[in-house]
Every structure is written in structure tokens, then in C-alpha cells.
Amino acid sequence: MQKNQIDKVRASVLQQCGSKVLIQLDRGRNKVDIQEGVIKDAYPSVFTILVNDDVEGNPPQLLSFSYTDIITREIRMKLC
């Protein structure tokens, strides 16, 4: 993995801070979790997404991901 790729992903996420996104999480063994949230903050190594789980009535969760998760396709994000 090249530093150039990580820098591009970091810049893209930083630009989209505050935007609503649809994230697809690969949980392994053909399990995929799709959630909607808002990109809260972008830090040098990770970024956070606030996910509101309306289905089960749970309180909002703050999830953190590394930029390499996007490159390796552990998660996929799409703007809403």
C-alpha cells in the first residue's frame, strides 16, 4: 500500500466531513452490514462516523475506521 493512496483517501474523507454517507461493512463469512451515518471527524490515522440505528431503537454509535479499511475494501462508503 502506498502512502500516496492513503493521502488521497484521507483528503477525500476530510473534504466530506459533516456529510451523510451510506456505509457497507464487510463482517466476513458473507455477512454485510449496511448503515447510514454522518462523517464526524477525520484524524491523521482514523476517521469517525456517527451511526443512528433507528431499527432497534439503540442510541447513536460512534464508529471509527482507518483509511486503509477503504483501500482494502473492508468498508465501502457512498454519499447520500
C-alpha positions, 0 to 999 in steps of 0.5 A, a space after each residue: 500500500 502506498 502512502 500516496 493512496 492513503 493521502 488521497 483517501 484521507 483528503 477525500 474523507 476530510 473534504 466530506 466531513 459533516 456529510 451523510 454517507 451510506 456505509 457497507 461493512 464487510 463482517 466476513 463469512 458473507 455477512 454485510 452490514 449496511 448503515 447510514 451515518 454522518 462523517 464526524 471527524 477525520 484524524 491523521 490515522 482514523 476517521 469517525 462516523 456517527 451511526 443512528 440505528 433507528 431499527 432497534 431503537 439503540 442510541 447513536 454509535 460512534 464508529 471509527 475506521 482507518 483509511 486503509 479499511 477503504 483501500 482494502 475494501 473492508 468498508 465501502 462508503 457512498 454519499 447520500 
